[in-house]
Amino acid sequence: MPSFQSGLSSCINPLNCVFYQKEFEDVDNTFNKLIKIAKNIPRTEVIEQTNNYWKGVCRSLIFRFPDDLQILKIDSKIQIKSASRFGGSDLGVNGNRVGYLLTELEKSNN
């Protein structure tokens, strides 16, 4: 397993990658909710899961292009990174994916 003492790596290309970080009061509960939401994204395969890290591969509907989705719990923060493996631009797919995770998290808290 990779070491994430300082967190997930930053995005190399902001046109095909999104990085989000936020502090949460109940970081354990939030992490578990995010994992549950991520696992239910269509065409997502879980690659790795530990008590503080989750990684999945999300594939596009038509061409099945792979995007890496990572969620890391570190101290009181959660980091989310969604990045395309191929291409210079993702046409907003990764931003939409992270937005979906956060929207569903907000719904689960209400």
ChimeraX commands (.cxc) that place a marker at each C-alpha (Angstrom):
marker #1 position 0.00,0.00,0.00 radius 0.5
marker #1 position 1.25,3.50,-0.81 radius 0.5
marker #1 position 2.21,5.80,2.06 radius 0.5
marker #1 position 0.05,8.91,2.42 radius 0.5
marker #1 position 1.63,10.68,5.39 radius 0.5
marker #1 position 1.29,14.05,3.68 radius 0.5
marker #1 position -1.79,13.16,1.66 radius 0.5
marker #1 position -2.69,12.34,-1.92 radius 0.5
marker #1 position -0.51,13.72,-4.69 radius 0.5
marker #1 position -1.71,16.92,-6.29 radius 0.5
marker #1 position -3.11,17.07,-9.81 radius 0.5
marker #1 position -0.54,17.31,-12.59 radius 0.5
marker #1 position -3.04,18.47,-15.22 radius 0.5
marker #1 position -6.02,20.50,-13.94 radius 0.5
marker #1 position -7.86,19.81,-17.22 radius 0.5
marker #1 position -8.28,16.10,-16.42 radius 0.5
marker #1 position -8.00,15.96,-12.64 radius 0.5
marker #1 position -9.80,17.34,-9.58 radius 0.5
marker #1 position -8.42,17.48,-6.04 radius 0.5
marker #1 position -10.65,18.36,-3.06 radius 0.5
marker #1 position -9.78,18.62,0.62 radius 0.5
marker #1 position -11.88,19.57,3.63 radius 0.5
marker #1 position -11.85,19.18,7.41 radius 0.5
marker #1 position -14.80,17.37,8.96 radius 0.5
marker #1 position -16.01,17.19,12.53 radius 0.5
marker #1 position -16.82,13.47,12.35 radius 0.5
marker #1 position -14.16,12.41,9.87 radius 0.5
marker #1 position -14.67,8.65,10.39 radius 0.5
marker #1 position -18.40,8.78,9.69 radius 0.5
marker #1 position -17.88,11.09,6.70 radius 0.5
marker #1 position -15.20,8.81,5.25 radius 0.5
marker #1 position -17.49,5.78,5.56 radius 0.5
marker #1 position -20.36,7.63,3.89 radius 0.5
marker #1 position -18.14,8.74,1.00 radius 0.5
marker #1 position -16.93,5.18,0.47 radius 0.5
marker #1 position -20.50,3.91,0.35 radius 0.5
marker #1 position -21.45,6.58,-2.19 radius 0.5
marker #1 position -18.34,5.96,-4.32 radius 0.5
marker #1 position -18.94,2.20,-4.43 radius 0.5
marker #1 position -22.38,2.85,-5.93 radius 0.5
marker #1 position -21.18,5.03,-8.81 radius 0.5
marker #1 position -22.01,3.11,-12.01 radius 0.5
marker #1 position -19.11,1.24,-13.65 radius 0.5
marker #1 position -16.86,1.63,-10.60 radius 0.5
marker #1 position -14.54,-1.16,-9.53 radius 0.5
marker #1 position -12.99,-1.10,-6.05 radius 0.5
marker #1 position -9.22,-1.55,-6.30 radius 0.5
marker #1 position -8.12,-1.03,-2.70 radius 0.5
marker #1 position -9.72,-0.29,0.66 radius 0.5
marker #1 position -8.19,0.19,4.09 radius 0.5
marker #1 position -9.34,1.94,7.25 radius 0.5
marker #1 position -8.21,5.33,5.88 radius 0.5
marker #1 position -7.87,4.90,2.09 radius 0.5
marker #1 position -10.13,3.86,-0.75 radius 0.5
marker #1 position -9.33,3.61,-4.46 radius 0.5
marker #1 position -11.60,2.75,-7.33 radius 0.5
marker #1 position -11.55,2.86,-11.11 radius 0.5
marker #1 position -14.53,4.51,-12.75 radius 0.5
marker #1 position -15.09,3.79,-16.45 radius 0.5
marker #1 position -16.89,5.97,-18.97 radius 0.5
marker #1 position -20.13,4.69,-20.43 radius 0.5
marker #1 position -19.27,4.41,-24.13 radius 0.5
marker #1 position -15.51,4.02,-24.50 radius 0.5
marker #1 position -14.79,2.66,-20.99 radius 0.5
marker #1 position -11.93,5.12,-20.37 radius 0.5
marker #1 position -10.56,4.58,-16.82 radius 0.5
marker #1 position -10.47,7.34,-14.22 radius 0.5
marker #1 position -8.86,6.84,-10.82 radius 0.5
marker #1 position -10.94,7.90,-7.82 radius 0.5
marker #1 position -9.18,8.11,-4.46 radius 0.5
marker #1 position -10.50,9.03,-1.02 radius 0.5
marker #1 position -8.10,9.48,1.88 radius 0.5
marker #1 position -8.79,10.17,5.55 radius 0.5
marker #1 position -5.83,11.93,7.12 radius 0.5
marker #1 position -6.15,13.42,10.63 radius 0.5
marker #1 position -9.38,15.48,10.62 radius 0.5
marker #1 position -9.32,15.95,6.83 radius 0.5
marker #1 position -10.62,14.04,3.89 radius 0.5
marker #1 position -9.01,14.32,0.48 radius 0.5
marker #1 position -10.71,13.28,-2.75 radius 0.5
marker #1 position -8.93,13.01,-6.06 radius 0.5
marker #1 position -10.45,12.00,-9.38 radius 0.5
marker #1 position -8.11,11.85,-12.38 radius 0.5
marker #1 position -8.22,10.57,-15.95 radius 0.5
marker #1 position -5.50,8.15,-16.93 radius 0.5
marker #1 position -5.59,9.20,-20.58 radius 0.5
marker #1 position -6.17,12.39,-22.54 radius 0.5
marker #1 position -5.45,16.05,-21.98 radius 0.5
marker #1 position -9.01,16.94,-20.98 radius 0.5
marker #1 position -11.83,15.06,-19.29 radius 0.5
marker #1 position -14.61,17.42,-20.45 radius 0.5
marker #1 position -15.55,18.00,-16.79 radius 0.5
marker #1 position -16.18,14.36,-15.90 radius 0.5
marker #1 position -13.90,14.28,-12.85 radius 0.5
marker #1 position -15.27,17.55,-11.50 radius 0.5
marker #1 position -18.79,16.21,-11.91 radius 0.5
marker #1 position -17.82,13.00,-10.13 radius 0.5
marker #1 position -16.38,14.82,-7.12 radius 0.5
marker #1 position -19.39,17.16,-7.14 radius 0.5
marker #1 position -21.70,14.14,-7.12 radius 0.5
marker #1 position -19.88,12.64,-4.13 radius 0.5
marker #1 position -20.16,15.88,-2.17 radius 0.5
marker #1 position -23.82,16.42,-3.12 radius 0.5
marker #1 position -24.76,12.90,-2.05 radius 0.5
marker #1 position -22.78,13.33,1.17 radius 0.5
marker #1 position -24.72,16.53,1.92 radius 0.5
marker #1 position -28.02,14.73,1.24 radius 0.5
marker #1 position -27.04,11.91,3.62 radius 0.5
marker #1 position -26.36,14.46,6.37 radius 0.5
marker #1 position -29.84,16.02,6.15 radius 0.5
marker link #1:1,2 radius 0.2
marker link #1:2,3 radius 0.2
marker link #1:3,4 radius 0.2
marker link #1:4,5 radius 0.2
marker link #1:5,6 radius 0.2
marker link #1:6,7 radius 0.2
marker link #1:7,8 radius 0.2
marker link #1:8,9 radius 0.2
marker link #1:9,10 radius 0.2
marker link #1:10,11 radius 0.2
marker link #1:11,12 radius 0.2
marker link #1:12,13 radius 0.2
marker link #1:13,14 radius 0.2
marker link #1:14,15 radius 0.2
marker link #1:15,16 radius 0.2
marker link #1:16,17 radius 0.2
marker link #1:17,18 radius 0.2
marker link #1:18,19 radius 0.2
marker link #1:19,20 radius 0.2
marker link #1:20,21 radius 0.2
marker link #1:21,22 radius 0.2
marker link #1:22,23 radius 0.2
marker link #1:23,24 radius 0.2
marker link #1:24,25 radius 0.2
marker link #1:25,26 radius 0.2
marker link #1:26,27 radius 0.2
marker link #1:27,28 radius 0.2
marker link #1:28,29 radius 0.2
marker link #1:29,30 radius 0.2
marker link #1:30,31 radius 0.2
marker link #1:31,32 radius 0.2
marker link #1:32,33 radius 0.2
marker link #1:33,34 radius 0.2
marker link #1:34,35 radius 0.2
marker link #1:35,36 radius 0.2
marker link #1:36,37 radius 0.2
marker link #1:37,38 radius 0.2
marker link #1:38,39 radius 0.2
marker link #1:39,40 radius 0.2
marker link #1:40,41 radius 0.2
marker link #1:41,42 radius 0.2
marker link #1:42,43 radius 0.2
marker link #1:43,44 radius 0.2
marker link #1:44,45 radius 0.2
marker link #1:45,46 radius 0.2
marker link #1:46,47 radius 0.2
marker link #1:47,48 radius 0.2
marker link #1:48,49 radius 0.2
marker link #1:49,50 radius 0.2
marker link #1:50,51 radius 0.2
marker link #1:51,52 radius 0.2
marker link #1:52,53 radius 0.2
marker link #1:53,54 radius 0.2
marker link #1:54,55 radius 0.2
marker link #1:55,56 radius 0.2
marker link #1:56,57 radius 0.2
marker link #1:57,58 radius 0.2
marker link #1:58,59 radius 0.2
marker link #1:59,60 radius 0.2
marker link #1:60,61 radius 0.2
marker link #1:61,62 radius 0.2
marker link #1:62,63 radius 0.2
marker link #1:63,64 radius 0.2
marker link #1:64,65 radius 0.2
marker link #1:65,66 radius 0.2
marker link #1:66,67 radius 0.2
marker link #1:67,68 radius 0.2
marker link #1:68,69 radius 0.2
marker link #1:69,70 radius 0.2
marker link #1:70,71 radius 0.2
marker link #1:71,72 radius 0.2
marker link #1:72,73 radius 0.2
marker link #1:73,74 radius 0.2
marker link #1:74,75 radius 0.2
marker link #1:75,76 radius 0.2
marker link #1:76,77 radius 0.2
marker link #1:77,78 radius 0.2
marker link #1:78,79 radius 0.2
marker link #1:79,80 radius 0.2
marker link #1:80,81 radius 0.2
marker link #1:81,82 radius 0.2
marker link #1:82,83 radius 0.2
marker link #1:83,84 radius 0.2
marker link #1:84,85 radius 0.2
marker link #1:85,86 radius 0.2
marker link #1:86,87 radius 0.2
marker link #1:87,88 radius 0.2
marker link #1:88,89 radius 0.2
marker link #1:89,90 radius 0.2
marker link #1:90,91 radius 0.2
marker link #1:91,92 radius 0.2
marker link #1:92,93 radius 0.2
marker link #1:93,94 radius 0.2
marker link #1:94,95 radius 0.2
marker link #1:95,96 radius 0.2
marker link #1:96,97 radius 0.2
marker link #1:97,98 radius 0.2
marker link #1:98,99 radius 0.2
marker link #1:99,100 radius 0.2
marker link #1:100,101 radius 0.2
marker link #1:101,102 radius 0.2
marker link #1:102,103 radius 0.2
marker link #1:103,104 radius 0.2
marker link #1:104,105 radius 0.2
marker link #1:105,106 radius 0.2
marker link #1:106,107 radius 0.2
marker link #1:107,108 radius 0.2
marker link #1:108,109 radius 0.2
marker link #1:109,110 radius 0.2
view
